[in-house]
Amino acid sequence: MDETREQTDLLLQLKGLVLVRGLLEARGASPAEVQQHSDEIERVREQLALLVRTEGGGAQRAAA
């Protein structure tokens, strides 16, 4: 998969998770359910950071 596409997909996934977590909190979801979303947010953030570090976030190609 193209790195830019993968970064975009991860960003969209991250935004969705953050929005859903906020809705869960607002609607009184259990702490365990909110924590599951928080854990997944952290996992996606780490995955995105790794991708940007290894692929340079597109900057390596632009500088070439």
C-alpha positions as a Python dict, from the first residue, in 0.01 Angstrom:
ca = {
    (1, 'M'): (0, 0, 0),
    (2, 'D'): (121, 351, -76),
    (3, 'E'): (267, 510, 239),
    (4, 'T'): (66, 830, 194),
    (5, 'R'): (-255, 630, 161),
    (6, 'E'): (-168, 424, 467),
    (7, 'Q'): (-96, 742, 667),
    (8, 'T'): (-428, 892, 556),
    (9, 'D'): (-614, 574, 652),
    (10, 'L'): (-449, 568, 995),
    (11, 'L'): (-530, 936, 1052),
    (12, 'L'): (-894, 879, 964),
    (13, 'Q'): (-908, 576, 1190),
    (14, 'L'): (-753, 777, 1473),
    (15, 'K'): (-997, 1064, 1430),
    (16, 'G'): (-1290, 823, 1432),
    (17, 'L'): (-1169, 652, 1748),
    (18, 'V'): (-1125, 984, 1927),
    (19, 'L'): (-1474, 1098, 1824),
    (20, 'V'): (-1635, 770, 1930),
    (21, 'R'): (-1453, 776, 2263),
    (22, 'G'): (-1594, 1123, 2327),
    (23, 'L'): (-1944, 1001, 2245),
    (24, 'L'): (-1901, 703, 2475),
    (25, 'E'): (-1790, 929, 2760),
    (26, 'A'): (-2079, 1169, 2698),
    (27, 'R'): (-2329, 884, 2698),
    (28, 'G'): (-2199, 731, 3018),
    (29, 'A'): (-2027, 421, 2883),
    (30, 'S'): (-1842, 204, 3127),
    (31, 'P'): (-1485, 296, 3212),
    (32, 'A'): (-1372, -35, 3060),
    (33, 'E'): (-1534, 49, 2726),
    (34, 'V'): (-1379, 395, 2721),
    (35, 'Q'): (-1042, 243, 2814),
    (36, 'Q'): (-1066, -2, 2523),
    (37, 'H'): (-1099, 293, 2287),
    (38, 'S'): (-813, 474, 2460),
    (39, 'D'): (-594, 166, 2420),
    (40, 'E'): (-681, 139, 2051),
    (41, 'I'): (-611, 512, 2004),
    (42, 'E'): (-266, 463, 2153),
    (43, 'R'): (-202, 160, 1930),
    (44, 'V'): (-299, 352, 1615),
    (45, 'R'): (-90, 653, 1722),
    (46, 'E'): (213, 429, 1766),
    (47, 'Q'): (152, 265, 1429),
    (48, 'L'): (124, 606, 1261),
    (49, 'A'): (438, 736, 1432),
    (50, 'L'): (632, 429, 1323),
    (51, 'L'): (515, 471, 966),
    (52, 'V'): (613, 838, 961),
    (53, 'R'): (956, 762, 1114),
    (54, 'T'): (1034, 481, 871),
    (55, 'E'): (888, 646, 562),
    (56, 'G'): (972, 1006, 650),
    (57, 'G'): (613, 1119, 610),
    (58, 'G'): (681, 1187, 243),
    (59, 'A'): (962, 1433, 320),
    (60, 'Q'): (1232, 1192, 206),
    (61, 'R'): (1080, 1162, -139),
    (62, 'A'): (1025, 1538, -166),
    (63, 'A'): (1388, 1608, -74),
    (64, 'A'): (1523, 1361, -332),
}
